[in-house]
Amino acid sequence: MVGDITVRAGELSARVIGSGRRPYRVTLRVPELPEAEADRLLEAWADDVDAAAELSGGELGEATARIAVTEDIALVPGPGLTDYACTCPDWGFPCKHAAAVSYQYARAIDARPDALLLLRGHHLDFVRAEAALRRAEREAAAAEQAAEEAELTRAGAARGVPAGEAFARAGHEGGLPPLPELPAPATGPVTVGPFPDPGHEDSLVAPDRLRTLADDAAHRAADAYSHAVATGGVPAARLWLDTDPWLDTVRRAARADGDPRVVGRLLNSSDQARARLERASAAWKHGGRPALAVLDGGQVPPRAAERVAREQLLTRPLPGLPGPPLLRHTGGRLQLVGHDAELRYGPDGHWYPFRKQSGQWWPAGPPSQDAVEAVRSALPGN
């Protein structure tokens, strides 16, 4: 007989009455849904009207399940991903008690599908709020863009084509179109009207945008100069222009330090969800591009690096912890079980600290090659 099942992120447990005098304790552990897949699933749910309606009603139904299948995201852990543990003496894997808990849990999620979401590390309330936020941001961005286009039309200015897009079209259409004929030389005095004041309602120059771009250009120039001085004149690769619009958006958001005007503009131009941009800009502020590389999971560390990190964490005191932590290795992550903290190994050989907040892992501080120094900022109270 299976007792009440307790579900947590990555784990479910229950007591099972068997042939022994005392109930057996059964625990099933599964990996949490990777953040990259969770983010992609949230984007798809927010884009779909039926899925968004299900989530707004606090449900997971046919639409959300259909999209998960379409996006090839397995909410149900695949074969070999479940770790079974039972206090019984049976040798089977899984034993009959763990199998009974599995069957009982499978029946339970028919009535409570959010229990499956929780097992994979995400609360339904957070998913519902995040999907609603992303959908509202899309609608607001579309409305603002429509308003801007209407304003440009009212002012009599045609919306141009970016130079890069024009050249890309030309490459597929047989070359650039010929230049227009020059106008005939003026034979009399020429009168030029005044340039619209940036603050005037008919001006196409937005002072806040111009100020933001000028400030960003000044910072890039300073970065390039500092790099040249530090390296003896070696060119600063990609300091001037990021060819990846997402990297450029993240860098500028990190520079803005949460300024709602700048972040709002960046969201409209990049079509990225606010929560994703906030996490990415936080990572960039702590460690630049290498920190962004571990945002969706670090790379598997060399055995020597992991062995040193484990020794540091288990032998040196950690603030707020009464003793050595229980460590769990998952991919490129080294988790401190029960403390909502983990370290991710970056491409630069540093450990990056992360703290779990509202079901998501957030960058918690600067990286370090010393695991103890890195994890300090991820522990509660720091």
C-alpha positions as CSV (number, residue, x, y, z in Angstrom):
1,M,0.0,0.0,0.0
2,V,1.4,3.4,-1.1
3,G,1.0,6.3,1.3
4,D,0.9,10.0,0.5
5,I,3.3,11.1,-2.2
6,T,5.4,14.2,-1.6
7,V,6.7,15.9,-4.7
8,R,9.6,18.4,-4.8
9,A,11.7,19.8,-7.6
10,G,13.6,16.8,-8.9
11,E,12.3,14.3,-6.3
12,L,9.3,12.5,-5.1
13,S,9.0,10.3,-2.1
14,A,6.4,8.1,-0.3
15,R,6.1,5.4,2.4
16,V,5.1,2.0,1.2
17,I,3.6,-0.7,3.5
18,G,5.2,-4.0,2.6
19,S,6.1,-7.3,4.3
20,G,8.4,-5.6,6.9
21,R,7.3,-4.4,10.3
22,R,7.8,-0.8,9.3
23,P,6.9,1.0,6.1
24,Y,9.6,1.3,3.5
25,R,10.8,4.8,2.4
26,V,10.9,5.1,-1.4
27,T,12.5,8.1,-3.2
28,L,12.6,8.7,-6.9
29,R,15.0,11.4,-8.3
30,V,14.9,12.8,-11.8
31,P,16.9,15.6,-13.4
32,E,15.2,19.0,-13.5
33,L,14.1,20.3,-16.9
34,P,17.1,22.2,-18.5
35,E,16.6,25.9,-18.3
36,A,17.1,26.3,-22.1
37,E,14.3,23.8,-22.7
38,A,12.1,25.4,-20.1
39,D,12.6,28.8,-21.6
40,R,11.8,27.5,-25.1
41,L,8.7,25.8,-23.8
42,L,7.5,29.0,-22.0
43,E,8.1,31.0,-25.3
44,A,6.0,28.5,-27.2
45,W,3.2,28.4,-24.6
46,A,3.1,32.3,-24.5
47,D,2.8,32.4,-28.3
48,D,-0.1,29.9,-28.4
49,V,-3.6,31.3,-27.6
50,D,-5.0,28.0,-26.4
51,A,-2.0,27.2,-24.2
52,A,-1.9,30.7,-22.7
53,A,-5.6,30.3,-21.9
54,E,-5.0,27.0,-20.1
55,L,-2.1,28.4,-18.1
56,S,-4.1,31.6,-17.2
57,G,-6.7,29.2,-15.7
58,G,-4.1,27.4,-13.7
59,E,-4.3,24.2,-15.8
60,L,-2.1,22.1,-18.0
61,G,-4.2,20.6,-20.7
62,E,-4.3,19.4,-24.3
63,A,-2.8,22.6,-25.8
64,T,0.2,22.8,-23.4
65,A,0.9,19.0,-23.9
66,R,0.6,19.3,-27.7
67,I,3.1,22.2,-27.7
68,A,5.6,20.3,-25.5
69,V,5.4,17.4,-28.0
70,T,5.8,19.7,-31.0
71,E,8.8,21.4,-29.4
72,D,10.3,17.9,-28.6
73,I,10.5,18.7,-24.9
74,A,10.0,15.6,-22.7
75,L,8.2,16.6,-19.5
76,V,8.1,12.9,-18.6
77,P,11.7,11.8,-17.9
78,G,13.0,9.4,-20.5
79,P,14.3,5.9,-19.8
80,G,17.4,5.7,-17.6
81,L,16.9,9.2,-16.2
82,T,15.1,8.1,-13.0
83,D,17.1,7.1,-9.9
84,Y,15.3,4.8,-7.5
85,A,16.0,4.3,-3.8
86,C,14.2,2.2,-1.3
87,T,14.9,1.1,2.3
88,C,13.7,-2.5,1.5
89,P,16.3,-5.3,1.2
90,D,15.1,-6.3,-2.4
91,W,17.8,-6.4,-5.1
92,G,15.5,-5.4,-8.0
93,F,16.0,-2.1,-9.7
94,P,13.5,-0.7,-9.4
95,C,12.1,-2.8,-6.6
96,K,8.4,-3.5,-6.4
97,H,7.9,-0.7,-3.8
98,A,9.5,1.9,-6.1
99,A,7.5,0.5,-9.0
100,A,4.3,0.9,-7.0
101,V,5.1,4.5,-6.2
102,S,5.8,5.1,-9.9
103,Y,2.4,3.7,-10.9
104,Q,0.6,5.6,-8.2
105,Y,2.3,8.9,-9.2
106,A,1.4,8.3,-12.9
107,R,-2.3,7.9,-11.9
108,A,-2.0,11.1,-9.7
109,I,-0.8,13.3,-12.5
110,D,-3.9,12.5,-14.6
111,A,-5.8,14.6,-12.0
112,R,-2.9,17.0,-11.1
113,P,-0.6,17.4,-14.2
114,D,1.1,20.3,-12.4
115,A,2.7,17.7,-10.2
116,L,4.7,16.6,-13.2
117,L,5.8,20.2,-13.8
118,L,6.9,20.5,-10.2
119,L,8.9,17.3,-10.4
120,R,10.8,18.8,-13.3
121,G,11.7,21.8,-11.2
122,H,9.0,24.4,-12.0
123,H,6.0,25.6,-10.1
124,L,2.8,26.1,-12.0
125,D,2.2,29.5,-10.4
126,F,5.6,30.8,-11.7
127,V,5.0,29.3,-15.2
128,R,1.6,30.9,-15.4
129,A,2.8,34.3,-14.3
130,E,5.9,34.1,-16.6
131,A,3.8,33.1,-19.7
132,A,1.3,35.9,-19.0
133,L,4.2,38.4,-18.7
134,R,5.8,37.3,-21.9
135,R,2.5,37.4,-23.8
136,A,1.7,40.9,-22.4
137,E,5.2,42.1,-23.4
138,R,4.8,40.9,-27.0
139,E,1.4,42.6,-27.3
140,A,2.8,45.8,-25.8
141,A,5.8,45.7,-28.1
142,A,3.6,45.2,-31.2
143,A,1.3,48.0,-30.1
144,E,4.3,50.4,-29.6
145,Q,5.8,49.4,-32.9
146,A,2.4,50.1,-34.6
147,A,2.2,53.4,-32.9
148,E,5.7,54.4,-34.0
149,E,4.9,53.4,-37.6
150,A,1.7,55.4,-37.5
151,E,3.6,58.4,-36.2
152,L,6.2,58.1,-38.9
153,T,3.5,58.0,-41.5
154,R,1.8,61.0,-40.0
155,A,5.0,62.9,-40.1
156,G,5.4,62.1,-43.8
157,A,8.6,60.0,-43.3
158,A,8.8,56.6,-45.0
159,R,10.3,53.8,-42.9
160,G,13.6,52.9,-44.5
161,V,15.3,49.6,-45.0
162,P,18.4,48.8,-42.9
163,A,21.6,48.9,-45.0
164,G,22.4,45.3,-44.1
165,E,19.0,44.1,-45.2
166,A,19.3,46.1,-48.5
167,F,22.6,44.5,-49.3
168,A,21.3,41.0,-48.4
169,R,18.4,41.5,-50.8
170,A,20.8,42.7,-53.5
171,G,22.8,39.5,-53.2
172,H,19.7,37.4,-54.0
173,E,18.3,39.8,-56.6
174,G,21.2,40.3,-58.9
175,G,22.9,43.4,-57.4
176,L,22.0,46.8,-56.0
177,P,19.6,49.0,-58.0
178,P,21.1,51.9,-59.9
179,L,21.5,55.2,-58.1
180,P,18.9,57.8,-58.9
181,E,19.7,60.7,-61.2
182,L,21.2,63.7,-59.5
183,P,18.8,66.7,-59.4
184,A,19.5,69.6,-61.7
185,P,21.8,72.3,-60.2
186,A,19.9,75.2,-58.5
187,T,19.9,78.4,-60.5
188,G,18.8,80.7,-57.8
189,P,19.1,81.2,-54.1
190,V,18.3,78.1,-52.0
191,T,16.3,78.3,-48.8
192,V,16.8,75.5,-46.3
193,G,14.2,75.1,-43.6
194,P,15.2,74.7,-39.9
195,F,16.2,71.3,-38.6
196,P,13.4,70.0,-36.3
197,D,14.3,70.4,-32.6
198,P,14.8,67.0,-31.0
199,G,12.1,67.7,-28.5
200,H,9.5,68.8,-31.1
201,E,6.6,66.5,-31.8
202,D,7.5,66.3,-35.5
203,S,11.1,65.4,-34.9
204,L,12.3,61.9,-35.9
205,V,15.2,62.2,-33.4
206,A,14.5,60.7,-30.0
207,P,16.8,62.4,-27.5
208,D,16.8,59.5,-25.0
209,R,17.7,57.0,-27.7
210,L,20.5,59.3,-29.1
211,R,21.8,59.8,-25.6
212,T,21.9,56.1,-24.9
213,L,23.7,55.3,-28.2
214,A,26.2,58.1,-27.6
215,D,26.9,56.8,-24.0
216,D,27.3,53.3,-25.3
217,A,29.7,54.4,-28.0
218,A,31.8,56.3,-25.5
219,H,32.0,53.2,-23.2
220,R,33.0,51.0,-26.2
221,A,35.7,53.5,-27.1
222,A,37.0,53.5,-23.5
223,D,37.0,49.7,-23.5
224,A,38.9,49.5,-26.8
225,Y,41.5,52.0,-25.6
226,S,42.0,50.2,-22.3
227,H,42.4,46.9,-24.1
228,A,45.0,48.4,-26.5
229,V,47.0,49.9,-23.6
230,A,46.9,46.6,-21.7
231,T,47.9,44.5,-24.6
232,G,50.4,46.8,-26.2
233,G,48.3,47.8,-29.1
234,V,46.7,44.4,-30.0
235,P,43.3,45.0,-31.7
236,A,40.4,44.6,-29.4
237,A,38.4,41.9,-31.2
238,R,34.6,42.5,-31.3
239,L,34.7,45.4,-28.9
240,W,33.2,47.8,-31.4
241,L,30.3,45.7,-32.8
242,D,28.7,42.5,-31.8
243,T,27.5,40.7,-34.9
244,D,25.1,38.7,-32.7
245,P,22.2,41.1,-31.8
246,W,21.4,39.1,-28.7
247,L,24.9,39.5,-27.3
248,D,24.7,43.2,-28.1
249,T,21.3,43.5,-26.4
250,V,22.5,41.7,-23.2
251,R,25.7,43.9,-23.0
252,R,23.7,47.1,-23.3
253,A,21.1,45.9,-20.8
254,A,23.9,45.1,-18.3
255,R,25.3,48.6,-18.9
256,A,21.9,50.2,-18.3
257,D,21.8,48.5,-14.9
258,G,18.0,48.0,-15.0
259,D,17.0,51.4,-16.3
260,P,13.4,50.7,-17.4
261,R,13.6,53.1,-20.4
262,V,16.6,51.4,-21.9
263,V,15.5,47.9,-21.0
264,G,12.1,48.6,-22.6
265,R,13.7,49.8,-25.8
266,L,15.9,46.7,-25.9
267,L,13.0,44.4,-25.4
268,N,11.1,46.0,-28.3
269,S,14.1,45.8,-30.6
270,S,15.2,42.3,-29.7
271,D,11.9,40.6,-29.0
272,Q,13.3,38.9,-25.9
273,A,11.3,38.2,-22.8
274,R,12.0,40.4,-19.8
275,A,12.9,37.6,-17.4
276,R,15.4,36.1,-19.9
277,L,17.0,39.5,-20.5
278,E,17.3,40.2,-16.8
279,R,19.0,36.9,-16.1
280,A,21.3,37.3,-19.1
281,S,22.3,40.9,-18.2
282,A,22.9,39.8,-14.6
283,A,25.3,37.1,-15.8
284,W,27.0,39.6,-18.1
285,K,27.6,42.1,-15.2
286,H,29.2,39.3,-13.1
287,G,31.4,37.8,-15.8
288,G,30.8,39.0,-19.3
289,R,30.5,36.6,-22.2
290,P,31.9,33.5,-20.3
291,A,29.2,34.0,-17.6
292,L,26.6,34.1,-20.4
293,A,27.9,30.9,-21.8
294,V,27.0,29.0,-18.5
295,L,23.6,30.6,-18.1
296,D,21.8,27.5,-19.5
297,G,24.3,25.0,-17.9
298,G,28.0,24.9,-17.5
299,Q,30.4,22.6,-19.3
300,V,31.6,19.4,-17.7
301,P,34.7,20.2,-15.7
302,P,37.9,18.3,-15.9
303,R,38.1,15.6,-13.2
304,A,41.0,17.3,-11.5
305,A,39.1,20.6,-11.3
306,E,36.0,19.0,-9.9
307,R,38.1,17.0,-7.4
308,V,39.8,20.2,-6.1
309,A,36.4,22.0,-5.9
310,R,34.8,19.2,-3.9
311,E,37.8,19.1,-1.5
312,Q,37.5,22.9,-1.0
313,L,33.8,22.8,-0.3
314,L,34.0,19.8,2.0
315,T,37.0,20.9,4.1
316,R,36.7,24.6,4.4
317,P,33.9,26.5,6.4
318,L,31.1,28.0,4.4
319,P,29.1,30.9,5.8
320,G,25.7,29.9,7.2
321,L,26.3,26.2,7.0
322,P,26.8,24.2,10.2
323,G,29.0,21.6,8.4
324,P,30.1,20.2,5.1
325,P,27.4,20.4,2.4
326,L,25.9,17.4,0.5
327,L,27.2,17.8,-3.1
328,R,25.5,16.5,-6.2
329,H,27.1,16.6,-9.7
330,T,24.8,17.1,-12.6
331,G,26.5,17.8,-16.0
332,G,28.5,20.9,-15.6
333,R,26.9,21.8,-12.3
334,L,28.0,21.1,-8.7
335,Q,24.9,21.6,-6.5
336,L,24.8,22.1,-2.7
337,V,21.7,20.0,-1.9
338,G,19.1,21.7,0.2
339,H,20.6,25.2,0.0
340,D,19.3,26.3,-3.5
341,A,22.9,27.0,-4.5
342,E,25.1,25.6,-7.2
343,L,28.4,26.2,-9.1
344,R,28.7,26.0,-12.9
345,Y,32.1,25.4,-14.6
346,G,32.8,28.0,-17.3
347,P,34.8,27.9,-20.5
348,D,37.5,30.1,-18.8
349,G,38.1,27.5,-16.0
350,H,36.2,29.5,-13.3
351,W,33.3,28.4,-11.2
352,Y,30.2,30.6,-11.5
353,P,27.7,30.8,-8.6
354,F,24.0,30.5,-9.1
355,R,21.1,30.8,-6.6
356,K,17.6,29.3,-7.2
357,Q,14.8,31.9,-7.0
358,S,11.1,31.2,-7.9
359,G,12.0,28.0,-9.7
360,Q,14.8,29.4,-11.8
361,W,18.6,29.6,-11.4
362,W,20.0,33.1,-11.3
363,P,23.6,34.4,-11.4
364,A,24.6,35.2,-7.9
365,G,28.0,36.8,-8.0
366,P,31.4,37.0,-9.7
367,P,33.3,33.8,-10.7
368,S,36.4,32.4,-9.1
369,Q,38.7,29.5,-9.6
370,D,38.3,28.9,-5.9
371,A,35.0,27.1,-5.4
372,V,34.5,28.4,-1.8
373,E,35.1,32.0,-2.8
374,A,32.7,31.5,-5.8
375,V,29.9,29.9,-3.8
376,R,29.8,32.5,-1.0
377,S,27.5,34.9,-2.9
378,A,25.1,32.1,-3.7
379,L,24.5,31.0,-0.1
380,P,21.5,32.5,1.8
381,G,22.2,35.6,3.8
382,N,25.1,36.7,1.5
